[in-house]
């Protein structure tokens, strides 16, 4: 898939991806800001407010009438964390122009609508409307509080905080519910103006053909922002903890969650990232991994056991569901599988199965517009972004010795256990 990610303005990159396989066009604007505890909540609220309407279509009725005129187009807003960068994401999706019965330029019209929502939102006396702010901050706060109900996700977040206690990585993408509830229209309006001035921007347009005029619509808007000076987004690699950290938290759970946190010893843009990716796949990133086959299947110590590598932060986590009585032994056996890779105690068949699995995942990126958008948003915070095709080629070239070396760089730093309710303990 041919792509060309070009710098088209101050801190604005544009990626046009022509692809006739899809019947829809998708335009994404990703606004990248440094993740920090002073601004995380107000930035998290912004996409929800922006997609509620704009000056031209100030309420749901008017906005939905316009979307219906565009053949049922849709506009969505979300927030993602990319390393220590907070990405505010607005996406418009519509039917491809070639299917418009009257020859309408649907993609260009959607770009104009998205531009109106971003640069001229529905305001009252120069600020976001109080009723809009109250509604969206309540919904977002409820979503943050509800994260505790997803115990697997909650345990992972707690392990991230344990591994990175004084780093931006320990901040969630939405922040704190109580702070969200305290946000005022004035504070969020100031945040919106700040984002327009300071965000690094990634535009991604996927359609059946290249549409530079759509790109130009948004580029003109950013160029017209007074005092625009994009902030640099940077992620520090995991700092080594002064001592090993262990936490046990107790609540009403039917299954304990054990998460082990590691410094991977390698992060973007270092050359060892691809070897670490493959090592992680061999360890616990696939259904044929050593953790799955040995800790879960052979020893029956876990209900699930897998690993995930954050190549931007240089962090690696092993996540498992266990009975508390088996937690200590599961931890020992998980570490034993990592040690086995360090000693080269894995077969060529196991390595190639891991390689095939990860290569296939990269090949699948271009099978979905949403997956491709997620890929390039994750790349936008990097100084040297790459494509799925180049990453696949790099993985195919990783040697057995490089995988062993990658495992030797990994350092065990913390353990978090979410267990049945009782006394909470920290060590």
ZAMARGU-4260 file (C-alpha; in steps of 0.2 Angstrom, whole numbers, plus 5000, padded with zeros to 4 digits):
<rodrens>
0) 5000/5000/5000 | 5008/5016/4994 | 5008/5030/5007 | 5016/5047/5008 | 5015/5056/5025
5) 5020/5074/5021 | 5023/5089/5031 | 5010/5102/5024 | 5010/5115/5038 | 5017/5120/5055
10) 5017/5104/5064 | 5004/5097/5052 | 5007/5080/5043 | 4995/5073/5030 | 4993/5056/5024
15) 4983/5052/5008 | 4979/5033/5006 | 4970/5030/4990 | 4961/5012/4991 | 4947/5007/4979
20) 4943/4991/4990 | 4932/5001/5002 | 4915/5009/4999 | 4918/5022/5012 | 4929/5037/5014
25) 4937/5040/5031 | 4945/5057/5036 | 4954/5057/5053 | 4961/5072/5062 | 4973/5067/5077
30) 4978/5081/5088 | 4994/5076/5098 | 4998/5084/5115 | 5010/5080/5129 | 5001/5069/5142
35) 5002/5077/5159 | 4991/5078/5175 | 4987/5096/5173 | 4978/5095/5157 | 4973/5077/5154
40) 4955/5079/5159 | 4951/5094/5149 | 4959/5087/5134 | 4949/5071/5136 | 4933/5080/5137
45) 4936/5090/5121 | 4932/5077/5107 | 4915/5073/5115 | 4911/5092/5115 | 4917/5095/5098
50) 4906/5082/5089 | 4890/5088/5098 | 4889/5101/5084 | 4896/5117/5077 | 4890/5135/5074
55) 4882/5130/5057 | 4873/5115/5065 | 4872/5119/5084 | 4861/5105/5090 | 4858/5087/5087
60) 4843/5089/5076 | 4852/5101/5064 | 4868/5091/5064 | 4860/5074/5061 | 4850/5082/5047
65) 4866/5087/5039 | 4874/5070/5041 | 4858/5062/5033 | 4860/5073/5018 | 4878/5066/5017
70) 4871/5049/5014 | 4871/5044/5033 | 4889/5050/5036 | 4895/5049/5054 | 4907/5059/5065
75) 4915/5052/5080 | 4927/5058/5094 | 4939/5048/5105 | 4955/5050/5115 | 4970/5038/5114
80) 4986/5037/5124 | 5002/5034/5113 | 5017/5032/5125 | 5016/5048/5134 | 5006/5058/5121
85) 4988/5061/5122 | 4979/5060/5105 | 4963/5069/5103 | 4955/5060/5088 | 4940/5066/5077
90) 4935/5055/5062 | 4922/5058/5049 | 4916/5043/5038 | 4905/5044/5023 | 4900/5034/5007
95) 4913/5035/4993 | 4910/5049/4980 | 4908/5036/4967 | 4892/5029/4974 | 4884/5046/4976
100) 4869/5046/4964 | 4869/5064/4960 | 4888/5065/4959 | 4890/5074/4975 | 4907/5077/4983
105) 4903/5068/4999 | 4921/5067/5005 | 4924/5085/5003 | 4908/5090/5011 | 4912/5079/5026
110) 4929/5087/5027 | 4921/5104/5028 | 4909/5098/5042 | 4923/5091/5052 | 4933/5107/5050
115) 4917/5117/5056 | 4916/5106/5071 | 4934/5108/5076 | 4937/5126/5072 | 4920/5134/5075
120) 4911/5123/5088 | 4894/5128/5095 | 4898/5141/5108 | 4888/5153/5119 | 4896/5169/5125
125) 4912/5163/5118 | 4912/5147/5128 | 4906/5129/5127 | 4888/5129/5132 | 4886/5124/5150
130) 4873/5111/5147 | 4885/5102/5134 | 4899/5103/5147 | 4888/5096/5161 | 4882/5081/5150
135) 4898/5076/5143 | 4908/5078/5159 | 4895/5067/5168 | 4896/5054/5155 | 4915/5054/5155
140) 4917/5053/5174 | 4905/5038/5174 | 4916/5030/5161 | 4931/5032/5171 | 4923/5026/5187
145) 4917/5011/5177 | 4934/5005/5173 | 4935/4996/5189 | 4922/4984/5183 | 4933/4978/5169
150) 4945/4969/5181 | 4958/4964/5168 | 4960/4981/5162 | 4960/4989/5179 | 4974/4977/5185
155) 4984/4982/5170 | 4982/5001/5173 | 4987/4998/5192 | 5003/4989/5186 | 5007/5003/5174
160) 5006/5015/5189 | 5016/5004/5199 | 5030/5003/5186 | 5029/5021/5182 | 5025/5030/5198
165) 5032/5047/5194 | 5031/5046/5175 | 5017/5053/5163 | 5014/5035/5158 | 5006/5031/5174
170) 4992/5044/5170 | 4976/5036/5161 | 4970/5043/5145 | 4955/5051/5153 | 4962/5056/5170
175) 4953/5057/5186 | 4934/5057/5188 | 4933/5070/5201 | 4943/5082/5191 | 4932/5079/5176
180) 4917/5083/5186 | 4925/5100/5191 | 4929/5106/5174 | 4921/5122/5169 | 4916/5129/5151
185) 4929/5142/5153 | 4943/5129/5157 | 4938/5118/5142 | 4936/5132/5130 | 4954/5138/5135
190) 4960/5120/5132 | 4952/5120/5115 | 4961/5136/5110 | 4977/5129/5117 | 4976/5113/5107
195) 4973/5122/5091 | 4988/5133/5094 | 5000/5119/5101 | 4995/5102/5094 | 5005/5092/5082
200) 4993/5086/5069 | 4991/5070/5059 | 4978/5071/5045 | 4973/5054/5038 | 4962/5053/5022
205) 4957/5036/5016 | 4947/5036/5000 | 4945/5028/4983 | 4957/5041/4976 | 4969/5055/4982
210) 4959/5070/4986 | 4972/5085/4989 | 4958/5097/4990 | 4951/5089/5005 | 4968/5090/5013
215) 4969/5109/5009 | 4952/5112/5018 | 4960/5108/5034 | 4977/5114/5031 | 4970/5132/5027
220) 4961/5131/5044 | 4977/5127/5054 | 4987/5140/5045 | 4975/5153/5050 | 4976/5149/5069
225) 4985/5164/5077 | 5001/5161/5086 | 5001/5143/5081 | 5017/5134/5088 | 5016/5115/5090
230) 5022/5107/5105 | 5035/5093/5104 | 5028/5076/5110 | 5041/5065/5118 | 5040/5049/5128
235) 5054/5044/5141 | 5058/5026/5142 | 5054/5017/5158 | 5065/5023/5173 | 5073/5009/5183
240) 5064/5008/5200 | 5076/5010/5215 | 5069/4994/5222 | 5057/4980/5216 | 5039/4985/5220
245) 5025/4973/5224 | 5007/4977/5228 | 4992/4967/5233 | 4975/4975/5231 | 4959/4966/5237
250) 4941/4968/5232 | 4926/4957/5227 | 4933/4947/5212 | 4929/4929/5207 | 4946/4927/5199
255) 4963/4935/5204 | 4973/4945/5192 | 4992/4945/5192 | 5001/4957/5182 | 5020/4957/5181
260) 5029/4973/5175 | 5046/4974/5166 | 5058/4987/5158 | 5060/4980/5141 | 5077/4988/5139
265) 5072/4994/5121 | 5060/5007/5114 | 5057/5017/5099 | 5067/5023/5089 | 5081/5010/5094
270) 5086/4996/5082 | 5081/4982/5094 | 5063/4986/5094 | 5058/4973/5081 | 5068/4959/5090
275) 5059/4964/5106 | 5042/4963/5097 | 5046/4945/5091 | 5053/4940/5108 | 5037/4946/5116
280) 5026/4936/5103 | 5036/4921/5107 | 5035/4924/5126 | 5016/4927/5127 | 5010/4937/5113
285) 5001/4923/5103 | 4991/4908/5105 | 5006/4897/5102 | 5017/4906/5115 | 5028/4899/5129
290) 5016/4906/5142 | 5001/4899/5134 | 5008/4882/5131 | 5017/4880/5147 | 5010/4890/5161
295) 4992/4889/5155 | 4990/4873/5146 | 5004/4862/5153 | 5004/4867/5171 | 4986/4874/5172
300) 4991/4889/5183 | 4982/4902/5174 | 4965/4905/5166 | 4974/4916/5154 | 4992/4921/5152
305) 4999/4933/5139 | 5011/4947/5137 | 5011/4964/5129 | 5025/4975/5124 | 5023/4994/5122
310) 5037/4998/5110 | 5035/5017/5113 | 5037/5017/5131 | 5049/5002/5132 | 5038/4993/5145
315) 5032/4975/5145 | 5018/4967/5155 | 5013/4949/5158 | 4994/4948/5162 | 4986/4932/5169
320) 4970/4927/5178 | 4974/4915/5193 | 4968/4907/5209 | 4977/4917/5223 | 4984/4900/5229
325) 4993/4898/5213 | 4999/4916/5211 | 5016/4914/5218 | 5020/4898/5208 | 5012/4906/5192
330) 5024/4921/5194 | 5039/4909/5196 | 5034/4899/5180 | 5031/4915/5170 | 5049/4921/5175
335) 5055/4904/5170 | 5048/4905/5152 | 5057/4922/5150 | 5073/4914/5157 | 5071/4900/5144
340) 5071/4912/5130 | 5087/4920/5137 | 5095/4903/5137 | 5089/4900/5119 | 5078/4885/5125
345) 5065/4886/5112 | 5063/4877/5095 | 5064/4885/5078 | 5046/4879/5075 | 5041/4890/5090
350) 5050/4905/5084 | 5043/4904/5067 | 5025/4901/5073 | 5027/4918/5083 | 5035/4926/5068
355) 5020/4921/5057 | 5007/4927/5069 | 5015/4944/5071 | 5018/4946/5052 | 5000/4941/5049
360) 4994/4954/5061 | 5004/4968/5051 | 4997/4961/5035 | 4979/4963/5042 | 4981/4981/5046
365) 4977/4986/5028 | 4961/4976/5028 | 4952/4989/5038 | 4951/5008/5037 | 4949/5009/5056
370) 4964/4997/5059 | 4975/5007/5047 | 4970/5024/5055 | 4975/5017/5072 | 4991/5011/5065
375) 4996/5028/5059 | 4989/5038/5074 | 5001/5027/5084 | 5015/5031/5072 | 5012/5050/5073
380) 5020/5053/5089 | 5037/5045/5083 | 5051/5054/5075 | 5053/5040/5062 | 5036/5033/5058
385) 5035/5018/5047 | 5022/5007/5038 | 5015/4990/5042 | 5024/4983/5026 | 5041/4989/5032
390) 5038/4983/5050 | 5033/4966/5043 | 5050/4965/5033 | 5060/4970/5048 | 5051/4956/5058
395) 5055/4944/5045 | 5073/4948/5046 | 5075/4946/5065 | 5087/4932/5069 | 5086/4919/5083
400) 5102/4927/5092 | 5093/4944/5091 | 5078/4937/5100 | 5089/4930/5114 | 5098/4947/5116
405) 5081/4955/5117 | 5076/4944/5131 | 5092/4947/5141 | 5088/4966/5141 | 5071/4964/5150
410) 5072/4968/5168 | 5058/4962/5181 | 5053/4978/5191 | 5036/4975/5199 | 5021/4964/5202
415) 5003/4968/5205 | 4990/4956/5212 | 4971/4960/5212 | 4964/4947/5224 | 4949/4942/5235
420) 4943/4955/5247 | 4953/4956/5264 | 4968/4967/5270 | 4977/4977/5257 | 4996/4975/5257
425) 5010/4984/5250 | 5028/4979/5250
</rodrens>
